[in-house]
Amino acid sequence: MKQDTHPDYHFITVKMTDGTTYQTRSTWGKEGATLTLDIDPKTHPAWTGGNQQLLDRGGRVSRFNAKFAGFVKS
């Protein structure tokens, strides 16, 4: 097996958007570095369920519904 093929795997501190921190192992940065997140699971809509609504003002959804309006089961 080749020597020195694996990256340096060490402990870093991850700082969440709300200020909480935790220790994890990573290949990012140097030993003891702090990774500050801009987006994390506590704030991103993909994990929080979000309150994004589909706003369509005569765009693709309206055109699709108009084109396939006759295919609706009764």
mmCIF file of the N, C-alpha and C atoms, coordinates in Angstrom:
data_MODEL
# 
_entry.id   MODEL 
# 
loop_
_atom_site.group_PDB 
_atom_site.id 
_atom_site.type_symbol 
_atom_site.label_atom_id 
_atom_site.label_alt_id 
_atom_site.label_comp_id 
_atom_site.label_asym_id 
_atom_site.label_entity_id 
_atom_site.label_seq_id 
_atom_site.pdbx_PDB_ins_code 
_atom_site.Cartn_x 
_atom_site.Cartn_y 
_atom_site.Cartn_z 
_atom_site.occupancy 
_atom_site.B_iso_or_equiv 
_atom_site.pdbx_formal_charge 
_atom_site.auth_seq_id 
_atom_site.auth_comp_id 
_atom_site.auth_asym_id 
_atom_site.auth_atom_id 
_atom_site.pdbx_PDB_model_num 
ATOM 1   N N  . MET A 1 1  ? 0.842   -1.176 0.000   1.00 0.00 ? 1  MET A N  1 
ATOM 2   C CA . MET A 1 1  ? 0.000   0.000  0.000   1.00 0.00 ? 1  MET A CA 1 
ATOM 3   C C  . MET A 1 1  ? 0.892   1.245  0.000   1.00 0.00 ? 1  MET A C  1 
ATOM 4   N N  . LYS A 1 2  ? 0.473   2.262  -0.740  1.00 0.00 ? 2  LYS A N  1 
ATOM 5   C CA . LYS A 1 2  ? 1.258   3.497  -0.811  1.00 0.00 ? 2  LYS A CA 1 
ATOM 6   C C  . LYS A 1 2  ? 1.191   4.259  0.508   1.00 0.00 ? 2  LYS A C  1 
ATOM 7   N N  . GLN A 1 3  ? 2.280   4.873  0.859   1.00 0.00 ? 3  GLN A N  1 
ATOM 8   C CA . GLN A 1 3  ? 2.340   5.692  2.064   1.00 0.00 ? 3  GLN A CA 1 
ATOM 9   C C  . GLN A 1 3  ? 1.823   7.097  1.757   1.00 0.00 ? 3  GLN A C  1 
ATOM 10  N N  . ASP A 1 4  ? 1.277   7.764  2.752   1.00 0.00 ? 4  ASP A N  1 
ATOM 11  C CA . ASP A 1 4  ? 0.824   9.161  2.667   1.00 0.00 ? 4  ASP A CA 1 
ATOM 12  C C  . ASP A 1 4  ? -0.228  9.401  1.590   1.00 0.00 ? 4  ASP A C  1 
ATOM 13  N N  . THR A 1 5  ? -1.131  8.444  1.380   1.00 0.00 ? 5  THR A N  1 
ATOM 14  C CA . THR A 1 5  ? -2.199  8.654  0.397   1.00 0.00 ? 5  THR A CA 1 
ATOM 15  C C  . THR A 1 5  ? -3.465  9.214  1.035   1.00 0.00 ? 5  THR A C  1 
ATOM 16  N N  . HIS A 1 6  ? -3.589  9.091  2.340   1.00 0.00 ? 6  HIS A N  1 
ATOM 17  C CA . HIS A 1 6  ? -4.779  9.575  3.029   1.00 0.00 ? 6  HIS A CA 1 
ATOM 18  C C  . HIS A 1 6  ? -4.571  11.000 3.529   1.00 0.00 ? 6  HIS A C  1 
ATOM 19  N N  . PRO A 1 7  ? -5.615  11.847 3.454   1.00 0.00 ? 7  PRO A N  1 
ATOM 20  C CA . PRO A 1 7  ? -5.473  13.214 3.956   1.00 0.00 ? 7  PRO A CA 1 
ATOM 21  C C  . PRO A 1 7  ? -5.388  13.253 5.482   1.00 0.00 ? 7  PRO A C  1 
ATOM 22  N N  . ASP A 1 8  ? -4.910  14.365 5.999   1.00 0.00 ? 8  ASP A N  1 
ATOM 23  C CA . ASP A 1 8  ? -4.818  14.567 7.444   1.00 0.00 ? 8  ASP A CA 1 
ATOM 24  C C  . ASP A 1 8  ? -6.225  14.706 8.015   1.00 0.00 ? 8  ASP A C  1 
ATOM 25  N N  . TYR A 1 9  ? -6.599  13.832 8.930   1.00 0.00 ? 9  TYR A N  1 
ATOM 26  C CA . TYR A 1 9  ? -7.932  13.791 9.528   1.00 0.00 ? 9  TYR A CA 1 
ATOM 27  C C  . TYR A 1 9  ? -7.791  14.232 10.977  1.00 0.00 ? 9  TYR A C  1 
ATOM 28  N N  . HIS A 1 10 ? -8.375  15.377 11.341  1.00 0.00 ? 10 HIS A N  1 
ATOM 29  C CA . HIS A 1 10 ? -8.132  15.979 12.652  1.00 0.00 ? 10 HIS A CA 1 
ATOM 30  C C  . HIS A 1 10 ? -9.416  16.606 13.206  1.00 0.00 ? 10 HIS A C  1 
ATOM 31  N N  . PHE A 1 11 ? -9.353  17.088 14.453  1.00 0.00 ? 11 PHE A N  1 
ATOM 32  C CA . PHE A 1 11 ? -10.514 17.714 15.092  1.00 0.00 ? 11 PHE A CA 1 
ATOM 33  C C  . PHE A 1 11 ? -10.596 19.191 14.725  1.00 0.00 ? 11 PHE A C  1 
ATOM 34  N N  . ILE A 1 12 ? -11.824 19.640 14.393  1.00 0.00 ? 12 ILE A N  1 
ATOM 35  C CA . ILE A 1 12 ? -12.106 21.065 14.170  1.00 0.00 ? 12 ILE A CA 1 
ATOM 36  C C  . ILE A 1 12 ? -13.353 21.422 14.970  1.00 0.00 ? 12 ILE A C  1 
ATOM 37  N N  . THR A 1 13 ? -13.614 22.714 15.105  1.00 0.00 ? 13 THR A N  1 
ATOM 38  C CA . THR A 1 13 ? -14.812 23.200 15.765  1.00 0.00 ? 13 THR A CA 1 
ATOM 39  C C  . THR A 1 13 ? -15.730 23.774 14.698  1.00 0.00 ? 13 THR A C  1 
ATOM 40  N N  . VAL A 1 14 ? -17.003 23.377 14.723  1.00 0.00 ? 14 VAL A N  1 
ATOM 41  C CA . VAL A 1 14 ? -17.996 23.894 13.788  1.00 0.00 ? 14 VAL A CA 1 
ATOM 42  C C  . VAL A 1 14 ? -18.896 24.849 14.547  1.00 0.00 ? 14 VAL A C  1 
ATOM 43  N N  . LYS A 1 15 ? -19.025 26.092 14.040  1.00 0.00 ? 15 LYS A N  1 
ATOM 44  C CA . LYS A 1 15 ? -19.866 27.096 14.677  1.00 0.00 ? 15 LYS A CA 1 
ATOM 45  C C  . LYS A 1 15 ? -21.123 27.284 13.831  1.00 0.00 ? 15 LYS A C  1 
ATOM 46  N N  . MET A 1 16 ? -22.285 26.995 14.429  1.00 0.00 ? 16 MET A N  1 
ATOM 47  C CA . MET A 1 16 ? -23.574 27.109 13.743  1.00 0.00 ? 16 MET A CA 1 
ATOM 48  C C  . MET A 1 16 ? -23.989 28.570 13.647  1.00 0.00 ? 16 MET A C  1 
ATOM 49  N N  . THR A 1 17 ? -25.059 28.848 12.893  1.00 0.00 ? 17 THR A N  1 
ATOM 50  C CA . THR A 1 17 ? -25.511 30.228 12.701  1.00 0.00 ? 17 THR A CA 1 
ATOM 51  C C  . THR A 1 17 ? -26.049 30.845 13.986  1.00 0.00 ? 17 THR A C  1 
ATOM 52  N N  . ASP A 1 18 ? -26.531 30.025 14.920  1.00 0.00 ? 18 ASP A N  1 
ATOM 53  C CA . ASP A 1 18 ? -27.060 30.561 16.174  1.00 0.00 ? 18 ASP A CA 1 
ATOM 54  C C  . ASP A 1 18 ? -25.977 30.715 17.245  1.00 0.00 ? 18 ASP A C  1 
ATOM 55  N N  . GLY A 1 19 ? -24.728 30.407 16.891  1.00 0.00 ? 19 GLY A N  1 
ATOM 56  C CA . GLY A 1 19 ? -23.621 30.585 17.831  1.00 0.00 ? 19 GLY A CA 1 
ATOM 57  C C  . GLY A 1 19 ? -23.198 29.327 18.561  1.00 0.00 ? 19 GLY A C  1 
ATOM 58  N N  . THR A 1 20 ? -23.994 28.263 18.503  1.00 0.00 ? 20 THR A N  1 
ATOM 59  C CA . THR A 1 20 ? -23.596 27.016 19.159  1.00 0.00 ? 20 THR A CA 1 
ATOM 60  C C  . THR A 1 20 ? -22.436 26.390 18.400  1.00 0.00 ? 20 THR A C  1 
ATOM 61  N N  . THR A 1 21 ? -21.630 25.631 19.114  1.00 0.00 ? 21 THR A N  1 
ATOM 62  C CA . THR A 1 21 ? -20.469 24.991 18.503  1.00 0.00 ? 21 THR A CA 1 
ATOM 63  C C  . THR A 1 21 ? -20.428 23.519 18.869  1.00 0.00 ? 21 THR A C  1 
ATOM 64  N N  . TYR A 1 22 ? -19.739 22.750 18.049  1.00 0.00 ? 22 TYR A N  1 
ATOM 65  C CA . TYR A 1 22 ? -19.471 21.354 18.375  1.00 0.00 ? 22 TYR A CA 1 
ATOM 66  C C  . TYR A 1 22 ? -18.166 20.934 17.715  1.00 0.00 ? 22 TYR A C  1 
ATOM 67  N N  . GLN A 1 23 ? -17.574 19.899 18.254  1.00 0.00 ? 23 GLN A N  1 
ATOM 68  C CA . GLN A 1 23 ? -16.312 19.365 17.752  1.00 0.00 ? 23 GLN A CA 1 
ATOM 69  C C  . GLN A 1 23 ? -16.605 18.189 16.833  1.00 0.00 ? 23 GLN A C  1 
ATOM 70  N N  . THR A 1 24 ? -15.885 18.118 15.734  1.00 0.00 ? 24 THR A N  1 
ATOM 71  C CA . THR A 1 24 ? -15.998 16.985 14.825  1.00 0.00 ? 24 THR A CA 1 
ATOM 72  C C  . THR A 1 24 ? -14.647 16.750 14.173  1.00 0.00 ? 24 THR A C  1 
ATOM 73  N N  . ARG A 1 25 ? -14.520 15.614 13.514  1.00 0.00 ? 25 ARG A N  1 
ATOM 74  C CA . ARG A 1 25 ? -13.282 15.320 12.793  1.00 0.00 ? 25 ARG A CA 1 
ATOM 75  C C  . ARG A 1 25 ? -13.498 15.656 11.331  1.00 0.00 ? 25 ARG A C  1 
ATOM 76  N N  . SER A 1 26 ? -12.465 16.205 10.680  1.00 0.00 ? 26 SER A N  1 
ATOM 77  C CA . SER A 1 26 ? -12.580 16.642 9.300   1.00 0.00 ? 26 SER A CA 1 
ATOM 78  C C  . SER A 1 26 ? -11.208 16.713 8.648   1.00 0.00 ? 26 SER A C  1 
ATOM 79  N N  . THR A 1 27 ? -11.211 16.821 7.339   1.00 0.00 ? 27 THR A N  1 
ATOM 80  C CA . THR A 1 27 ? -9.976  17.071 6.599   1.00 0.00 ? 27 THR A CA 1 
ATOM 81  C C  . THR A 1 27 ? -9.851  18.548 6.269   1.00 0.00 ? 27 THR A C  1 
ATOM 82  N N  . TRP A 1 28 ? -10.869 19.348 6.615   1.00 0.00 ? 28 TRP A N  1 
ATOM 83  C CA . TRP A 1 28 ? -10.881 20.788 6.342   1.00 0.00 ? 28 TRP A CA 1 
ATOM 84  C C  . TRP A 1 28 ? -9.962  21.524 7.310   1.00 0.00 ? 28 TRP A C  1 
ATOM 85  N N  . GLY A 1 29 ? -9.211  22.479 6.842   1.00 0.00 ? 29 GLY A N  1 
ATOM 86  C CA . GLY A 1 29 ? -8.388  23.337 7.692   1.00 0.00 ? 29 GLY A CA 1 
ATOM 87  C C  . GLY A 1 29 ? -7.291  22.601 8.427   1.00 0.00 ? 29 GLY A C  1 
ATOM 88  N N  . LYS A 1 30 ? -6.874  23.212 9.517   1.00 0.00 ? 30 LYS A N  1 
ATOM 89  C CA . LYS A 1 30 ? -5.815  22.645 10.365  1.00 0.00 ? 30 LYS A CA 1 
ATOM 90  C C  . LYS A 1 30 ? -6.418  22.186 11.691  1.00 0.00 ? 30 LYS A C  1 
ATOM 91  N N  . GLU A 1 31 ? -5.655  21.461 12.452  1.00 0.00 ? 31 GLU A N  1 
ATOM 92  C CA . GLU A 1 31 ? -6.082  21.005 13.774  1.00 0.00 ? 31 GLU A CA 1 
ATOM 93  C C  . GLU A 1 31 ? -6.521  22.195 14.623  1.00 0.00 ? 31 GLU A C  1 
ATOM 94  N N  . GLY A 1 32 ? -7.733  22.142 15.193  1.00 0.00 ? 32 GLY A N  1 
ATOM 95  C CA . GLY A 1 32 ? -8.231  23.196 16.064  1.00 0.00 ? 32 GLY A CA 1 
ATOM 96  C C  . GLY A 1 32 ? -8.877  24.370 15.340  1.00 0.00 ? 32 GLY A C  1 
ATOM 97  N N  . ALA A 1 33 ? -8.964  24.336 14.013  1.00 0.00 ? 33 ALA A N  1 
ATOM 98  C CA . ALA A 1 33 ? -9.577  25.437 13.253  1.00 0.00 ? 33 ALA A CA 1 
ATOM 99  C C  . ALA A 1 33 ? -11.077 25.509 13.531  1.00 0.00 ? 33 ALA A C  1 
ATOM 100 N N  . THR A 1 34 ? -11.682 26.670 13.260  1.00 0.00 ? 34 THR A N  1 
ATOM 101 C CA . THR A 1 34 ? -13.115 26.860 13.446  1.00 0.00 ? 34 THR A CA 1 
ATOM 102 C C  . THR A 1 34 ? -13.769 27.099 12.102  1.00 0.00 ? 34 THR A C  1 
ATOM 103 N N  . LEU A 1 35 ? -14.760 26.272 11.776  1.00 0.00 ? 35 LEU A N  1 
ATOM 104 C CA . LEU A 1 35 ? -15.537 26.397 10.547  1.00 0.00 ? 35 LEU A CA 1 
ATOM 105 C C  . LEU A 1 35 ? -16.837 27.098 10.908  1.00 0.00 ? 35 LEU A C  1 
ATOM 106 N N  . THR A 1 36 ? -17.048 28.308 10.391  1.00 0.00 ? 36 THR A N  1 
ATOM 107 C CA . THR A 1 36 ? -18.256 29.073 10.679  1.00 0.00 ? 36 THR A CA 1 
ATOM 108 C C  . THR A 1 36 ? -19.239 28.886 9.529   1.00 0.00 ? 36 THR A C  1 
ATOM 109 N N  . LEU A 1 37 ? -20.416 28.386 9.845   1.00 0.00 ? 37 LEU A N  1 
ATOM 110 C CA . LEU A 1 37 ? -21.418 28.101 8.819   1.00 0.00 ? 37 LEU A CA 1 
ATOM 111 C C  . LEU A 1 37 ? -22.284 29.328 8.532   1.00 0.00 ? 37 LEU A C  1 
ATOM 112 N N  . ASP A 1 38 ? -22.599 29.559 7.253   1.00 0.00 ? 38 ASP A N  1 
ATOM 113 C CA . ASP A 1 38 ? -23.543 30.602 6.861   1.00 0.00 ? 38 ASP A CA 1 
ATOM 114 C C  . ASP A 1 38 ? -24.957 30.047 6.830   1.00 0.00 ? 38 ASP A C  1 
ATOM 115 N N  . ILE A 1 39 ? -25.081 28.787 6.459   1.00 0.00 ? 39 ILE A N  1 
ATOM 116 C CA . ILE A 1 39 ? -26.377 28.104 6.382   1.00 0.00 ? 39 ILE A CA 1 
ATOM 117 C C  . ILE A 1 39 ? -26.205 26.773 7.089   1.00 0.00 ? 39 ILE A C  1 
ATOM 118 N N  . ASP A 1 40 ? -27.163 26.429 7.929   1.00 0.00 ? 40 ASP A N  1 
ATOM 119 C CA . ASP A 1 40 ? -27.099 25.145 8.617   1.00 0.00 ? 40 ASP A CA 1 
ATOM 120 C C  . ASP A 1 40 ? -28.494 24.539 8.717   1.00 0.00 ? 40 ASP A C  1 
ATOM 121 N N  . PRO A 1 41 ? -28.610 23.288 9.166   1.00 0.00 ? 41 PRO A N  1 
ATOM 122 C CA . PRO A 1 41 ? -29.914 22.627 9.232   1.00 0.00 ? 41 PRO A CA 1 
ATOM 123 C C  . PRO A 1 41 ? -30.940 23.320 10.130  1.00 0.00 ? 41 PRO A C  1 
ATOM 124 N N  . LYS A 1 42 ? -30.497 24.183 11.052  1.00 0.00 ? 42 LYS A N  1 
ATOM 125 C CA . LYS A 1 42 ? -31.446 24.870 11.928  1.00 0.00 ? 42 LYS A CA 1 
ATOM 126 C C  . LYS A 1 42 ? -32.118 26.046 11.227  1.00 0.00 ? 42 LYS A C  1 
ATOM 127 N N  . THR A 1 43 ? -31.514 26.552 10.140  1.00 0.00 ? 43 THR A N  1 
ATOM 128 C CA . THR A 1 43 ? -32.051 27.742 9.491   1.00 0.00 ? 43 THR A CA 1 
ATOM 129 C C  . THR A 1 43 ? -32.447 27.543 8.035   1.00 0.00 ? 43 THR A C  1 
ATOM 130 N N  . HIS A 1 44 ? -31.960 26.520 7.375   1.00 0.00 ? 44 HIS A N  1 
ATOM 131 C CA . HIS A 1 44 ? -32.230 26.346 5.950   1.00 0.00 ? 44 HIS A CA 1 
ATOM 132 C C  . HIS A 1 44 ? -33.620 25.747 5.724   1.00 0.00 ? 44 HIS A C  1 
ATOM 133 N N  . PRO A 1 45 ? -34.398 26.301 4.795   1.00 0.00 ? 45 PRO A N  1 
ATOM 134 C CA . PRO A 1 45 ? -35.763 25.815 4.552   1.00 0.00 ? 45 PRO A CA 1 
ATOM 135 C C  . PRO A 1 45 ? -35.843 24.351 4.138   1.00 0.00 ? 45 PRO A C  1 
ATOM 136 N N  . ALA A 1 46 ? -34.796 23.806 3.556   1.00 0.00 ? 46 ALA A N  1 
ATOM 137 C CA . ALA A 1 46 ? -34.830 22.401 3.153   1.00 0.00 ? 46 ALA A CA 1 
ATOM 138 C C  . ALA A 1 46 ? -34.987 21.483 4.362   1.00 0.00 ? 46 ALA A C  1 
ATOM 139 N N  . TRP A 1 47 ? -34.492 21.894 5.528   1.00 0.00 ? 47 TRP A N  1 
ATOM 140 C CA . TRP A 1 47 ? -34.590 21.073 6.734   1.00 0.00 ? 47 TRP A CA 1 
ATOM 141 C C  . TRP A 1 47 ? -35.674 21.570 7.686   1.00 0.00 ? 47 TRP A C  1 
ATOM 142 N N  . THR A 1 48 ? -36.032 22.833 7.615   1.00 0.00 ? 48 THR A N  1 
ATOM 143 C CA . THR A 1 48 ? -37.009 23.365 8.560   1.00 0.00 ? 48 THR A CA 1 
ATOM 144 C C  . THR A 1 48 ? -38.433 23.298 8.025   1.00 0.00 ? 48 THR A C  1 
ATOM 145 N N  . GLY A 1 49 ? -38.606 22.875 6.781   1.00 0.00 ? 49 GLY A N  1 
ATOM 146 C CA . GLY A 1 49 ? -39.940 22.802 6.202   1.00 0.00 ? 49 GLY A CA 1 
ATOM 147 C C  . GLY A 1 49 ? -40.261 24.053 5.422   1.00 0.00 ? 49 GLY A C  1 
ATOM 148 N N  . GLY A 1 50 ? -39.654 25.130 5.767   1.00 0.00 ? 50 GLY A N  1 
ATOM 149 C CA . GLY A 1 50 ? -39.788 26.382 5.021   1.00 0.00 ? 50 GLY A CA 1 
ATOM 150 C C  . GLY A 1 50 ? -41.225 26.852 4.882   1.00 0.00 ? 50 GLY A C  1 
ATOM 151 N N  . ASN A 1 51 ? -41.388 28.069 4.479   1.00 0.00 ? 51 ASN A N  1 
ATOM 152 C CA . ASN A 1 51 ? -42.706 28.599 4.194   1.00 0.00 ? 51 ASN A CA 1 
ATOM 153 C C  . ASN A 1 51 ? -42.696 29.223 2.809   1.00 0.00 ? 51 ASN A C  1 
ATOM 154 N N  . GLN A 1 52 ? -41.983 28.562 1.903   1.00 0.00 ? 52 GLN A N  1 
ATOM 155 C CA . GLN A 1 52 ? -41.939 29.037 0.534   1.00 0.00 ? 52 GLN A CA 1 
ATOM 156 C C  . GLN A 1 52 ? -43.255 28.686 -0.146  1.00 0.00 ? 52 GLN A C  1 
ATOM 157 N N  . GLN A 1 53 ? -43.782 29.631 -0.875  1.00 0.00 ? 53 GLN A N  1 
ATOM 158 C CA . GLN A 1 53 ? -45.020 29.420 -1.607  1.00 0.00 ? 53 GLN A CA 1 
ATOM 159 C C  . GLN A 1 53 ? -44.743 29.602 -3.090  1.00 0.00 ? 53 GLN A C  1 
ATOM 160 N N  . LEU A 1 54 ? -45.478 28.841 -3.885  1.00 0.00 ? 54 LEU A N  1 
ATOM 161 C CA . LEU A 1 54 ? -45.318 28.940 -5.316  1.00 0.00 ? 54 LEU A CA 1 
ATOM 162 C C  . LEU A 1 54 ? -46.124 30.129 -5.830  1.00 0.00 ? 54 LEU A C  1 
ATOM 163 N N  . LEU A 1 55 ? -45.433 31.121 -6.350  1.00 0.00 ? 55 LEU A N  1 
ATOM 164 C CA . LEU A 1 55 ? -46.095 32.276 -6.937  1.00 0.00 ? 55 LEU A CA 1 
ATOM 165 C C  . LEU A 1 55 ? -45.914 32.186 -8.443  1.00 0.00 ? 55 LEU A C  1 
ATOM 166 N N  . ASP A 1 56 ? -47.022 32.045 -9.141  1.00 0.00 ? 56 ASP A N  1 
ATOM 167 C CA . ASP A 1 56 ? -46.965 31.933 -10.584 1.00 0.00 ? 56 ASP A CA 1 
ATOM 168 C C  . ASP A 1 56 ? -47.879 32.987 -11.180 1.00 0.00 ? 56 ASP A C  1 
ATOM 169 N N  . ARG A 1 57 ? -47.274 33.894 -11.894 1.00 0.00 ? 57 ARG A N  1 
ATOM 170 C CA . ARG A 1 57 ? -48.043 34.990 -12.487 1.00 0.00 ? 57 ARG A CA 1 
ATOM 171 C C  . ARG A 1 57 ? -48.057 34.811 -13.998 1.00 0.00 ? 57 ARG A C  1 
ATOM 172 N N  . GLY A 1 58 ? -48.844 33.830 -14.453 1.00 0.00 ? 58 GLY A N  1 
ATOM 173 C CA . GLY A 1 58 ? -48.935 33.594 -15.884 1.00 0.00 ? 58 GLY A CA 1 
ATOM 174 C C  . GLY A 1 58 ? -47.712 32.920 -16.459 1.00 0.00 ? 58 GLY A C  1 
ATOM 175 N N  . GLY A 1 59 ? -47.026 32.159 -15.650 1.00 0.00 ? 59 GLY A N  1 
ATOM 176 C CA . GLY A 1 59 ? -45.790 31.518 -16.091 1.00 0.00 ? 59 GLY A CA 1 
ATOM 177 C C  . GLY A 1 59 ? -45.987 30.063 -16.434 1.00 0.00 ? 59 GLY A C  1 
ATOM 178 N N  . ARG A 1 60 ? -45.005 29.268 -16.106 1.00 0.00 ? 60 ARG A N  1 
ATOM 179 C CA . ARG A 1 60 ? -44.985 27.866 -16.501 1.00 0.00 ? 60 ARG A CA 1 
ATOM 180 C C  . ARG A 1 60 ? -46.137 27.045 -15.939 1.00 0.00 ? 60 ARG A C  1 
ATOM 181 N N  . VAL A 1 61 ? -46.460 27.244 -14.674 1.00 0.00 ? 61 VAL A N  1 
ATOM 182 C CA . VAL A 1 61 ? -47.522 26.452 -14.059 1.00 0.00 ? 61 VAL A CA 1 
ATOM 183 C C  . VAL A 1 61 ? -48.865 26.768 -14.708 1.00 0.00 ? 61 VAL A C  1 
ATOM 184 N N  . SER A 1 62 ? -49.140 28.016 -14.955 1.00 0.00 ? 62 SER A N  1 
ATOM 185 C CA . SER A 1 62 ? -50.398 28.398 -15.598 1.00 0.00 ? 62 SER A CA 1 
ATOM 186 C C  . SER A 1 62 ? -50.486 27.835 -17.009 1.00 0.00 ? 62 SER A C  1 
ATOM 187 N N  . ARG A 1 63 ? -49.387 27.898 -17.741 1.00 0.00 ? 63 ARG A N  1 
ATOM 188 C CA . ARG A 1 63 ? -49.388 27.359 -19.107 1.00 0.00 ? 63 ARG A CA 1 
ATOM 189 C C  . ARG A 1 63 ? -49.576 25.847 -19.087 1.00 0.00 ? 63 ARG A C  1 
ATOM 190 N N  . PHE A 1 64 ? -48.931 25.166 -18.140 1.00 0.00 ? 64 PHE A N  1 
ATOM 191 C CA . PHE A 1 64 ? -49.090 23.714 -18.017 1.00 0.00 ? 64 PHE A CA 1 
ATOM 192 C C  . PHE A 1 64 ? -50.537 23.367 -17.713 1.00 0.00 ? 64 PHE A C  1 
ATOM 193 N N  . ASN A 1 65 ? -51.131 24.064 -16.734 1.00 0.00 ? 65 ASN A N  1 
ATOM 194 C CA . ASN A 1 65 ? -52.522 23.788 -16.358 1.00 0.00 ? 65 ASN A CA 1 
ATOM 195 C C  . ASN A 1 65 ? -53.473 24.058 -17.519 1.00 0.00 ? 65 ASN A C  1 
ATOM 196 N N  . ALA A 1 66 ? -53.229 25.104 -18.281 1.00 0.00 ? 66 ALA A N  1 
ATOM 197 C CA . ALA A 1 66 ? -54.086 25.412 -19.431 1.00 0.00 ? 66 ALA A CA 1 
ATOM 198 C C  . ALA A 1 66 ? -53.939 24.356 -20.521 1.00 0.00 ? 66 ALA A C  1 
ATOM 199 N N  . LYS A 1 67 ? -52.719 23.905 -20.754 1.00 0.00 ? 67 LYS A N  1 
ATOM 200 C CA . LYS A 1 67 ? -52.458 22.937 -21.812 1.00 0.00 ? 67 LYS A CA 1 
ATOM 201 C C  . LYS A 1 67 ? -53.079 21.572 -21.504 1.00 0.00 ? 67 LYS A C  1 
ATOM 202 N N  . PHE A 1 68 ? -53.009 21.148 -20.227 1.00 0.00 ? 68 PHE A N  1 
ATOM 203 C CA . PHE A 1 68 ? -53.472 19.827 -19.859 1.00 0.00 ? 68 PHE A CA 1 
ATOM 204 C C  . PHE A 1 68 ? -54.777 19.854 -19.061 1.00 0.00 ? 68 PHE A C  1 
ATOM 205 N N  . ALA A 1 69 ? -55.560 20.906 -19.200 1.00 0.00 ? 69 ALA A N  1 
ATOM 206 C CA . ALA A 1 69 ? -56.821 21.005 -18.456 1.00 0.00 ? 69 ALA A CA 1 
ATOM 207 C C  . ALA A 1 69 ? -57.812 19.923 -18.859 1.00 0.00 ? 69 ALA A C  1 
ATOM 208 N N  . GLY A 1 70 ? -57.773 19.458 -20.096 1.00 0.00 ? 70 GLY A N  1 
ATOM 209 C CA . GLY A 1 70 ? -58.708 18.427 -20.583 1.00 0.00 ? 70 GLY A CA 1 
ATOM 210 C C  . GLY A 1 70 ? -58.405 17.032 -20.085 1.00 0.00 ? 70 GLY A C  1 
ATOM 211 N N  . PHE A 1 71 ? -57.262 16.804 -19.463 1.00 0.00 ? 71 PHE A N  1 
ATOM 212 C CA . PHE A 1 71 ? -56.886 15.477 -19.003 1.00 0.00 ? 71 PHE A CA 1 
ATOM 213 C C  . PHE A 1 71 ? -57.310 15.182 -17.567 1.00 0.00 ? 71 PHE A C  1 
ATOM 214 N N  . VAL A 1 72 ? -58.071 16.068 -16.961 1.00 0.00 ? 72 VAL A N  1 
ATOM 215 C CA . VAL A 1 72 ? -58.488 15.896 -15.567 1.00 0.00 ? 72 VAL A CA 1 
ATOM 216 C C  . VAL A 1 72 ? -59.581 14.835 -15.503 1.00 0.00 ? 72 VAL A C  1 
ATOM 217 N N  . LYS A 1 73 ? -59.415 13.856 -14.576 1.00 0.00 ? 73 LYS A N  1 
ATOM 218 C CA . LYS A 1 73 ? -60.423 12.810 -14.375 1.00 0.00 ? 73 LYS A CA 1 
ATOM 219 C C  . LYS A 1 73 ? -61.624 13.403 -13.649 1.00 0.00 ? 73 LYS A C  1 
ATOM 220 N N  . SER A 1 74 ? -62.801 12.935 -14.018 1.00 0.00 ? 74 SER A N  1 
ATOM 221 C CA . SER A 1 74 ? -64.024 13.404 -13.348 1.00 0.00 ? 74 SER A CA 1 
ATOM 222 C C  . SER A 1 74 ? -64.533 12.367 -12.396 1.00 0.00 ? 74 SER A C  1 
# 
